[in-house]
Amino acid sequence: ANTPSSQQDDIAQKINAVRSTAGQVATAVDKSNQEVEKGLSLAAKTQTALSEIRAAMADLEKLDG
């Protein structure tokens, strides 16, 4: 039967399950944020490299021209 004690245990189990799930979500969000940061860093490096390539091509055109 549902005694107050068993109801409290049930509520405690549900609270623990929610806390556990929330912890897993927080961990997943942290990992996702790290991946986004890596992606942004890579994009910035790519942009720098492309700018350097453009500058080198412009220099070559000046030498040719």
All heavy atoms as a GROMACS GRO file, in nm:
protein
  471
    1ALA      N    1   0.085  -0.119   0.000
    1ALA     CA    2   0.000   0.000   0.000
    1ALA      C    3   0.088   0.124   0.000
    1ALA      O    4   0.207   0.116   0.027
    1ALA     CB    5  -0.092  -0.002   0.120
    2ASN      N    6   0.026   0.236  -0.027
    2ASN     CA    7   0.099   0.362  -0.033
    2ASN      C    8   0.100   0.430   0.102
    2ASN      O    9   0.011   0.505   0.137
    2ASN     CB   10   0.035   0.455  -0.136
    2ASN     CG   11   0.109   0.456  -0.268
    2ASN    OD1   12   0.219   0.404  -0.274
    2ASN    ND2   13   0.049   0.514  -0.368
    3THR      N   14   0.204   0.401   0.179
    3THR     CA   15   0.218   0.469   0.308
    3THR      C   16   0.292   0.599   0.286
    3THR      O   17   0.360   0.616   0.184
    3THR     CB   18   0.298   0.380   0.406
    3THR    OG1   19   0.429   0.362   0.354
    3THR    CG2   20   0.232   0.244   0.424
    4PRO      N   21   0.281   0.691   0.380
    4PRO     CA   22   0.355   0.817   0.364
    4PRO      C   23   0.504   0.795   0.342
    4PRO      O   24   0.567   0.865   0.263
    4PRO     CB   25   0.327   0.892   0.494
    4PRO     CG   26   0.194   0.840   0.539
    4PRO     CD   27   0.194   0.694   0.495
    5SER      N   28   0.558   0.694   0.408
    5SER     CA   29   0.701   0.666   0.392
    5SER      C   30   0.734   0.619   0.251
    5SER      O   31   0.833   0.662   0.191
    5SER     CB   32   0.745   0.560   0.494
    5SER     OG   33   0.881   0.529   0.475
    6SER      N   34   0.650   0.532   0.194
    6SER     CA   35   0.676   0.484   0.058
    6SER      C   36   0.654   0.595  -0.044
    6SER      O   37   0.722   0.601  -0.147
    6SER     CB   38   0.591   0.362   0.025
    6SER     OG   39   0.455   0.397   0.013
    7GLN      N   40   0.560   0.685  -0.014
    7GLN     CA   41   0.539   0.800  -0.103
    7GLN      C   42   0.661   0.892  -0.101
    7GLN      O   43   0.703   0.943  -0.204
    7GLN     CB   44   0.413   0.877  -0.063
    7GLN     CG   45   0.285   0.804  -0.096
    7GLN     CD   46   0.162   0.878  -0.045
    7GLN    OE1   47   0.172   0.968   0.035
    7GLN    NE2   48   0.046   0.836  -0.094
    8GLN      N   49   0.718   0.911   0.018
    8GLN     CA   50   0.838   0.994   0.029
    8GLN      C   51   0.954   0.931  -0.046
    8GLN      O   52   1.031   1.000  -0.112
    8GLN     CB   53   0.874   1.016   0.176
    8GLN     CG   54   0.779   1.109   0.248
    8GLN     CD   55   0.810   1.121   0.396
    8GLN    OE1   56   0.885   1.042   0.452
    8GLN    NE2   57   0.749   1.221   0.461
    9ASP      N   58   0.965   0.799  -0.034
    9ASP     CA   59   1.072   0.729  -0.106
    9ASP      C   60   1.054   0.744  -0.256
    9ASP      O   61   1.151   0.766  -0.330
    9ASP     CB   62   1.074   0.579  -0.069
    9ASP     CG   63   1.125   0.553   0.072
    9ASP    OD1   64   1.186   0.646   0.132
    9ASP    OD2   65   1.103   0.442   0.123
   10ASP      N   66   0.929   0.732  -0.300
   10ASP     CA   67   0.899   0.746  -0.443
   10ASP      C   68   0.934   0.887  -0.492
   10ASP      O   69   0.996   0.904  -0.597
   10ASP     CB   70   0.751   0.717  -0.468
   10ASP     CG   71   0.717   0.711  -0.616
   10ASP    OD1   72   0.795   0.651  -0.693
   10ASP    OD2   73   0.612   0.767  -0.654
   11ILE      N   74   0.896   0.987  -0.413
   11ILE     CA   75   0.928   1.126  -0.450
   11ILE      C   76   1.079   1.146  -0.452
   11ILE      O   77   1.133   1.208  -0.544
   11ILE     CB   78   0.859   1.224  -0.352
   11ILE    CG1   79   0.708   1.221  -0.376
   11ILE    CG2   80   0.913   1.365  -0.370
   11ILE    CD1   81   0.628   1.294  -0.269
   12ALA      N   82   1.149   1.093  -0.353
   12ALA     CA   83   1.295   1.106  -0.347
   12ALA      C   84   1.360   1.041  -0.469
   12ALA      O   85   1.455   1.097  -0.527
   12ALA     CB   86   1.348   1.044  -0.218
   13GLN      N   87   1.311   0.925  -0.509
   13GLN     CA   88   1.365   0.857  -0.627
   13GLN      C   89   1.342   0.940  -0.753
   13GLN      O   90   1.431   0.951  -0.838
   13GLN     CB   91   1.302   0.718  -0.643
   13GLN     CG   92   1.349   0.618  -0.541
   13GLN     CD   93   1.274   0.485  -0.552
   13GLN    OE1   94   1.178   0.472  -0.628
   13GLN    NE2   95   1.319   0.386  -0.476
   14LYS      N   96   1.224   0.999  -0.763
   14LYS     CA   97   1.194   1.082  -0.880
   14LYS      C   98   1.282   1.207  -0.882
   14LYS      O   99   1.332   1.247  -0.988
   14LYS     CB  100   1.046   1.120  -0.883
   14LYS     CG  101   0.958   1.002  -0.916
   14LYS     CD  102   0.811   1.036  -0.914
   14LYS     CE  103   0.730   0.911  -0.946
   14LYS     NZ  104   0.587   0.934  -0.938
   15ILE      N  105   1.302   1.268  -0.766
   15ILE     CA  106   1.390   1.386  -0.758
   15ILE      C  107   1.532   1.348  -0.799
   15ILE      O  108   1.597   1.420  -0.876
   15ILE     CB  109   1.386   1.447  -0.616
   15ILE    CG1  110   1.250   1.513  -0.593
   15ILE    CG2  111   1.500   1.546  -0.597
   15ILE    CD1  112   1.228   1.558  -0.449
   16ASN      N  113   1.580   1.234  -0.750
   16ASN     CA  114   1.714   1.189  -0.787
   16ASN      C  115   1.726   1.162  -0.936
   16ASN      O  116   1.829   1.192  -0.998
   16ASN     CB  117   1.754   1.066  -0.706
   16ASN     CG  118   1.785   1.100  -0.561
   16ASN    OD1  119   1.823   1.214  -0.530
   16ASN    ND2  120   1.769   1.005  -0.473
   17ALA      N  121   1.620   1.105  -0.994
   17ALA     CA  122   1.622   1.078  -1.138
   17ALA      C  123   1.628   1.208  -1.217
   17ALA      O  124   1.702   1.220  -1.315
   17ALA     CB  125   1.499   0.996  -1.178
   18VAL      N  126   1.552   1.309  -1.173
   18VAL     CA  127   1.554   1.439  -1.240
   18VAL      C  128   1.692   1.502  -1.227
   18VAL      O  129   1.747   1.556  -1.323
   18VAL     CB  130   1.444   1.532  -1.183
   18VAL    CG1  131   1.463   1.676  -1.231
   18VAL    CG2  132   1.307   1.481  -1.223
   19ARG      N  133   1.750   1.496  -1.108
   19ARG     CA  134   1.885   1.552  -1.086
   19ARG      C  135   1.987   1.484  -1.175
   19ARG      O  136   2.074   1.548  -1.233
   19ARG     CB  137   1.926   1.538  -0.940
   19ARG     CG  138   1.856   1.634  -0.849
   19ARG     CD  139   1.905   1.617  -0.707
   19ARG     NE  140   1.841   1.714  -0.618
   19ARG     CZ  141   1.831   1.699  -0.488
   19ARG    NH1  142   1.882   1.593  -0.429
   19ARG    NH2  143   1.773   1.792  -0.415
   20SER      N  144   1.977   1.352  -1.184
   20SER     CA  145   2.070   1.277  -1.268
   20SER      C  146   2.057   1.317  -1.414
   20SER      O  147   2.157   1.341  -1.483
   20SER     CB  148   2.044   1.126  -1.252
   20SER     OG  149   2.125   1.053  -1.341
   21THR      N  150   1.934   1.326  -1.461
   21THR     CA  151   1.909   1.366  -1.600
   21THR      C  152   1.958   1.508  -1.625
   21THR      O  153   2.022   1.535  -1.727
   21THR     CB  154   1.759   1.354  -1.634
   21THR    OG1  155   1.719   1.219  -1.614
   21THR    CG2  156   1.731   1.393  -1.777
   22ALA      N  157   1.933   1.597  -1.530
   22ALA     CA  158   1.979   1.735  -1.544
   22ALA      C  159   2.131   1.740  -1.551
   22ALA      O  160   2.189   1.816  -1.628
   22ALA     CB  161   1.927   1.820  -1.429
   23GLY      N  162   2.196   1.657  -1.472
   23GLY     CA  163   2.342   1.650  -1.475
   23GLY      C  164   2.394   1.601  -1.610
   23GLY      O  165   2.492   1.653  -1.664
   24GLN      N  166   2.325   1.502  -1.666
   24GLN     CA  167   2.364   1.450  -1.797
   24GLN      C  168   2.344   1.556  -1.904
   24GLN      O  169   2.427   1.570  -1.994
   24GLN     CB  170   2.284   1.325  -1.830
   24GLN     CG  171   2.319   1.205  -1.743
   24GLN     CD  172   2.222   1.089  -1.762
   24GLN    OE1  173   2.123   1.098  -1.832
   24GLN    NE2  174   2.252   0.978  -1.697
   25VAL      N  175   2.236   1.631  -1.894
   25VAL     CA  176   2.209   1.738  -1.991
   25VAL      C  177   2.317   1.844  -1.981
   25VAL      O  178   2.370   1.891  -2.082
   25VAL     CB  179   2.069   1.798  -1.969
   25VAL    CG1  180   2.051   1.925  -2.049
   25VAL    CG2  181   1.961   1.696  -2.007
   26ALA      N  182   2.352   1.883  -1.858
   26ALA     CA  183   2.456   1.985  -1.839
   26ALA      C  184   2.589   1.939  -1.898
   26ALA      O  185   2.659   2.018  -1.963
   26ALA     CB  186   2.471   2.017  -1.690
   27THR      N  187   2.623   1.813  -1.878
   27THR     CA  188   2.747   1.759  -1.935
   27THR      C  189   2.743   1.763  -2.087
   27THR      O  190   2.840   1.803  -2.152
   27THR     CB  191   2.769   1.614  -1.886
   27THR    OG1  192   2.781   1.616  -1.743
   27THR    CG2  193   2.893   1.554  -1.946
   28ALA      N  194   2.630   1.726  -2.145
   28ALA     CA  195   2.616   1.727  -2.291
   28ALA      C  196   2.626   1.869  -2.345
   28ALA      O  197   2.690   1.893  -2.449
   28ALA     CB  198   2.484   1.663  -2.332
   29VAL      N  199   2.566   1.964  -2.276
   29VAL     CA  200   2.572   2.104  -2.319
   29VAL      C  201   2.716   2.154  -2.312
   29VAL      O  202   2.764   2.223  -2.404
   29VAL     CB  203   2.477   2.192  -2.234
   29VAL    CG1  204   2.504   2.340  -2.256
   29VAL    CG2  205   2.332   2.159  -2.267
   30ASP      N  206   2.786   2.120  -2.205
   30ASP     CA  207   2.927   2.160  -2.193
   30ASP      C  208   3.010   2.104  -2.309
   30ASP      O  209   3.091   2.176  -2.368
   30ASP     CB  210   2.987   2.112  -2.061
   30ASP     CG  211   2.939   2.193  -1.941
   30ASP    OD1  212   2.887   2.305  -1.963
   30ASP    OD2  213   2.954   2.145  -1.828
   31LYS      N  214   2.990   1.978  -2.341
   31LYS     CA  215   3.064   1.917  -2.452
   31LYS      C  216   3.030   1.985  -2.584
   31LYS      O  217   3.118   2.011  -2.666
   31LYS     CB  218   3.035   1.766  -2.461
   31LYS     CG  219   3.100   1.686  -2.352
   31LYS     CD  220   3.070   1.537  -2.366
   31LYS     CE  221   3.132   1.458  -2.254
   31LYS     NZ  222   3.105   1.315  -2.264
   32SER      N  223   2.904   2.016  -2.603
   32SER     CA  224   2.862   2.085  -2.725
   32SER      C  225   2.926   2.222  -2.734
   32SER      O  226   2.974   2.263  -2.841
   32SER     CB  227   2.710   2.100  -2.730
   32SER     OG  228   2.649   1.974  -2.741
   33ASN      N  229   2.929   2.294  -2.622
   33ASN     CA  230   2.992   2.426  -2.621
   33ASN      C  231   3.140   2.417  -2.655
   33ASN      O  232   3.194   2.501  -2.728
   33ASN     CB  233   2.973   2.493  -2.485
   33ASN     CG  234   2.832   2.543  -2.463
   33ASN    OD1  235   2.758   2.562  -2.558
   33ASN    ND2  236   2.795   2.563  -2.338
   34GLN      N  237   3.208   2.314  -2.605
   34GLN     CA  238   3.349   2.295  -2.636
   34GLN      C  239   3.369   2.270  -2.786
   34GLN      O  240   3.462   2.322  -2.847
   34GLN     CB  241   3.407   2.179  -2.556
   34GLN     CG  242   3.421   2.208  -2.408
   34GLN     CD  243   3.461   2.087  -2.327
   34GLN    OE1  244   3.486   1.980  -2.381
   34GLN    NE2  245   3.465   2.102  -2.196
   35GLU      N  246   3.280   2.191  -2.845
   35GLU     CA  247   3.288   2.163  -2.988
   35GLU      C  248   3.264   2.290  -3.070
   35GLU      O  249   3.330   2.313  -3.171
   35GLU     CB  250   3.191   2.053  -3.029
   35GLU     CG  251   3.228   1.916  -2.976
   35GLU     CD  252   3.363   1.867  -3.026
   35GLU    OE1  253   3.393   1.884  -3.144
   35GLU    OE2  254   3.438   1.811  -2.943
   36VAL      N  255   3.169   2.372  -3.026
   36VAL     CA  256   3.142   2.498  -3.095
   36VAL      C  257   3.265   2.588  -3.088
   36VAL      O  258   3.305   2.649  -3.187
   36VAL     CB  259   3.017   2.569  -3.036
   36VAL    CG1  260   3.006   2.712  -3.086
   36VAL    CG2  261   2.892   2.490  -3.071
   37GLU      N  262   3.327   2.596  -2.970
   37GLU     CA  263   3.447   2.677  -2.954
   37GLU      C  264   3.559   2.629  -3.046
   37GLU      O  265   3.629   2.709  -3.108
   37GLU     CB  266   3.493   2.676  -2.808
   37GLU     CG  267   3.403   2.756  -2.716
   37GLU     CD  268   3.441   2.745  -2.570
   37GLU    OE1  269   3.551   2.696  -2.539
   37GLU    OE2  270   3.359   2.785  -2.486
   38LYS      N  271   3.576   2.498  -3.056
   38LYS     CA  272   3.677   2.442  -3.146
   38LYS      C  273   3.646   2.480  -3.291
   38LYS      O  274   3.734   2.515  -3.368
   38LYS     CB  275   3.684   2.289  -3.133
   38LYS     CG  276   3.748   2.241  -3.006
   38LYS     CD  277   3.748   2.088  -3.003
   38LYS     CE  278   3.793   2.032  -2.870
   38LYS     NZ  279   3.785   1.886  -2.867
   39GLY      N  280   3.519   2.470  -3.327
   39GLY     CA  281   3.478   2.504  -3.463
   39GLY      C  282   3.502   2.651  -3.494
   39GLY      O  283   3.548   2.686  -3.603
   40LEU      N  284   3.470   2.737  -3.398
   40LEU     CA  285   3.493   2.881  -3.419
   40LEU      C  286   3.643   2.911  -3.432
   40LEU      O  287   3.683   2.993  -3.514
   40LEU     CB  288   3.433   2.961  -3.303
   40LEU     CG  289   3.281   2.963  -3.297
   40LEU    CD1  290   3.234   3.030  -3.168
   40LEU    CD2  291   3.223   3.034  -3.419
   41SER      N  292   3.722   2.844  -3.353
   41SER     CA  293   3.868   2.863  -3.361
   41SER      C  294   3.920   2.817  -3.497
   41SER      O  295   4.001   2.886  -3.561
   41SER     CB  296   3.937   2.784  -3.250
   41SER     OG  297   4.077   2.791  -3.263
   42LEU      N  298   3.871   2.703  -3.543
   42LEU     CA  299   3.913   2.653  -3.674
   42LEU      C  300   3.868   2.746  -3.785
   42LEU      O  301   3.944   2.774  -3.879
   42LEU     CB  302   3.855   2.513  -3.696
   42LEU     CG  303   3.893   2.442  -3.826
   42LEU    CD1  304   4.044   2.429  -3.839
   42LEU    CD2  305   3.827   2.306  -3.833
   43ALA      N  306   3.748   2.801  -3.774
   43ALA     CA  307   3.699   2.895  -3.874
   43ALA      C  308   3.787   3.020  -3.877
   43ALA      O  309   3.818   3.072  -3.985
   43ALA     CB  310   3.554   2.931  -3.846
   44ALA      N  311   3.826   3.068  -3.762
   44ALA     CA  312   3.912   3.187  -3.755
   44ALA      C  313   4.048   3.158  -3.819
   44ALA      O  314   4.102   3.242  -3.893
   44ALA     CB  315   3.929   3.232  -3.611
   45LYS      N  316   4.103   3.041  -3.791
   45LYS     CA  317   4.232   3.003  -3.852
   45LYS      C  318   4.219   2.992  -4.004
   45LYS      O  319   4.309   3.032  -4.078
   45LYS     CB  320   4.282   2.872  -3.793
   45LYS     CG  321   4.328   2.883  -3.650
   45LYS     CD  322   4.370   2.748  -3.595
   45LYS     CE  323   4.408   2.758  -3.449
   45LYS     NZ  324   4.442   2.628  -3.391
   46THR      N  325   4.107   2.937  -4.048
   46THR     CA  326   4.083   2.924  -4.192
   46THR      C  327   4.073   3.061  -4.257
   46THR      O  328   4.130   3.084  -4.364
   46THR     CB  329   3.953   2.844  -4.217
   46THR    OG1  330   3.966   2.716  -4.156
   46THR    CG2  331   3.925   2.828  -4.364
   47GLN      N  332   4.004   3.153  -4.192
   47GLN     CA  333   3.990   3.288  -4.245
   47GLN      C  334   4.127   3.355  -4.255
   47GLN      O  335   4.158   3.420  -4.355
   47GLN     CB  336   3.898   3.370  -4.156
   47GLN     CG  337   3.871   3.510  -4.210
   47GLN     CD  338   3.772   3.587  -4.125
   47GLN    OE1  339   3.732   3.541  -4.018
   47GLN    NE2  340   3.733   3.702  -4.171
   48THR      N  341   4.210   3.338  -4.155
   48THR     CA  342   4.345   3.395  -4.157
   48THR      C  343   4.426   3.336  -4.272
   48THR      O  344   4.493   3.410  -4.347
   48THR     CB  345   4.417   3.368  -4.023
   48THR    OG1  346   4.342   3.431  -3.918
   48THR    CG2  347   4.558   3.422  -4.023
   49ALA      N  348   4.418   3.205  -4.288
   49ALA     CA  349   4.493   3.139  -4.396
   49ALA      C  350   4.446   3.189  -4.533
   49ALA      O  351   4.529   3.215  -4.622
   49ALA     CB  352   4.478   2.987  -4.386
   50LEU      N  353   4.315   3.203  -4.551
   50LEU     CA  354   4.263   3.252  -4.679
   50LEU      C  355   4.308   3.396  -4.705
   50LEU      O  356   4.343   3.430  -4.819
   50LEU     CB  357   4.111   3.243  -4.682
   50LEU     CG  358   4.054   3.102  -4.695
   50LEU    CD1  359   3.903   3.104  -4.678
   50LEU    CD2  360   4.092   3.042  -4.829
   51SER      N  361   4.311   3.477  -4.602
   51SER     CA  362   4.358   3.615  -4.617
   51SER      C  363   4.505   3.617  -4.659
   51SER      O  364   4.546   3.696  -4.745
   51SER     CB  365   4.341   3.693  -4.487
   51SER     OG  366   4.204   3.708  -4.458
   52GLU      N  367   4.584   3.529  -4.601
   52GLU     CA  368   4.726   3.520  -4.637
   52GLU      C  369   4.743   3.473  -4.782
   52GLU      O  370   4.829   3.523  -4.855
   52GLU     CB  371   4.799   3.427  -4.541
   52GLU     CG  372   4.812   3.484  -4.401
   52GLU     CD  373   4.868   3.385  -4.300
   52GLU    OE1  374   4.896   3.269  -4.336
   52GLU    OE2  375   4.883   3.425  -4.183
   53ILE      N  376   4.660   3.379  -4.824
   53ILE     CA  377   4.666   3.331  -4.962
   53ILE      C  378   4.628   3.443  -5.058
   53ILE      O  379   4.696   3.465  -5.159
   53ILE     CB  380   4.573   3.208  -4.982
   53ILE    CG1  381   4.630   3.088  -4.907
   53ILE    CG2  382   4.553   3.177  -5.130
   53ILE    CD1  383   4.533   2.971  -4.896
   54ARG      N  384   4.522   3.516  -5.025
   54ARG     CA  385   4.481   3.630  -5.110
   54ARG      C  386   4.593   3.734  -5.121
   54ARG      O  387   4.620   3.786  -5.229
   54ARG     CB  388   4.355   3.694  -5.056
   54ARG     CG  389   4.230   3.616  -5.082
   54ARG     CD  390   4.105   3.698  -5.046
   54ARG     NE  391   3.989   3.611  -5.041
   54ARG     CZ  392   3.920   3.581  -4.933
   54ARG    NH1  393   3.955   3.633  -4.817
   54ARG    NH2  394   3.816   3.502  -4.939
   55ALA      N  395   4.656   3.763  -5.009
   55ALA     CA  396   4.764   3.862  -5.008
   55ALA      C  397   4.882   3.813  -5.093
   55ALA      O  398   4.941   3.890  -5.170
   55ALA     CB  399   4.810   3.890  -4.866
   56ALA      N  400   4.914   3.685  -5.082
   56ALA     CA  401   5.024   3.630  -5.162
   56ALA      C  402   4.990   3.634  -5.310
   56ALA      O  403   5.075   3.666  -5.394
   56ALA     CB  404   5.052   3.486  -5.117
   57MET      N  405   4.865   3.605  -5.344
   57MET     CA  406   4.824   3.609  -5.485
   57MET      C  407   4.830   3.752  -5.538
   57MET      O  408   4.874   3.775  -5.651
   57MET     CB  409   4.682   3.552  -5.501
   57MET     CG  410   4.677   3.401  -5.479
   57MET     SD  411   4.510   3.334  -5.486
   57MET     CE  412   4.469   3.364  -5.657
   58ALA      N  413   4.791   3.849  -5.456
   58ALA     CA  414   4.798   3.990  -5.497
   58ALA      C  415   4.943   4.030  -5.520
   58ALA      O  416   4.974   4.101  -5.617
   58ALA     CB  417   4.732   4.079  -5.392
   59ASP      N  418   5.032   3.984  -5.433
   59ASP     CA  419   5.176   4.014  -5.451
   59ASP      C  420   5.228   3.954  -5.580
   59ASP      O  421   5.307   4.016  -5.652
   59ASP     CB  422   5.255   3.962  -5.331
   59ASP     CG  423   5.234   4.044  -5.204
   59ASP    OD1  424   5.182   4.156  -5.216
   59ASP    OD2  425   5.270   3.994  -5.096
   60LEU      N  426   5.185   3.831  -5.610
   60LEU     CA  427   5.230   3.766  -5.734
   60LEU      C  428   5.179   3.841  -5.858
   60LEU      O  429   5.251   3.855  -5.957
   60LEU     CB  430   5.182   3.621  -5.739
   60LEU     CG  431   5.256   3.522  -5.647
   60LEU    CD1  432   5.190   3.385  -5.653
   60LEU    CD2  433   5.403   3.512  -5.685
   61GLU      N  434   5.057   3.888  -5.850
   61GLU     CA  435   4.999   3.964  -5.962
   61GLU      C  436   5.079   4.093  -5.984
   61GLU      O  437   5.101   4.134  -6.097
   61GLU     CB  438   4.852   3.996  -5.937
   61GLU     CG  439   4.762   3.875  -5.952
   61GLU     CD  440   4.616   3.903  -5.919
   61GLU    OE1  441   4.583   4.020  -5.893
   61GLU    OE2  442   4.538   3.807  -5.916
   62LYS      N  443   5.122   4.155  -5.875
   62LYS     CA  444   5.204   4.278  -5.887
   62LYS      C  445   5.336   4.247  -5.954
   62LYS      O  446   5.385   4.325  -6.036
   62LYS     CB  447   5.227   4.340  -5.749
   62LYS     CG  448   5.107   4.405  -5.689
   62LYS     CD  449   5.139   4.459  -5.551
   62LYS     CE  450   5.014   4.510  -5.480
   62LYS     NZ  451   5.043   4.550  -5.342
   63LEU      N  452   5.394   4.133  -5.919
   63LEU     CA  453   5.523   4.095  -5.980
   63LEU      C  454   5.508   4.062  -6.128
   63LEU      O  455   5.593   4.092  -6.209
   63LEU     CB  456   5.583   3.975  -5.906
   63LEU     CG  457   5.631   4.000  -5.762
   63LEU    CD1  458   5.677   3.869  -5.699
   63LEU    CD2  459   5.745   4.102  -5.760
   64ASP      N  460   5.396   3.996  -6.160
   64ASP     CA  461   5.369   3.959  -6.300
   64ASP      C  462   5.334   4.081  -6.385
   64ASP      O  463   5.372   4.089  -6.501
   64ASP     CB  464   5.251   3.860  -6.308
   64ASP     CG  465   5.296   3.716  -6.307
   64ASP    OD1  466   5.418   3.694  -6.315
   64ASP    OD2  467   5.209   3.629  -6.300
   65GLY      N  468   5.259   4.170  -6.322
   65GLY     CA  469   5.200   4.280  -6.397
   65GLY      C  470   5.297   4.387  -6.429
   65GLY      O  471   5.297   4.462  -6.518
   0.00000   0.00000   0.00000
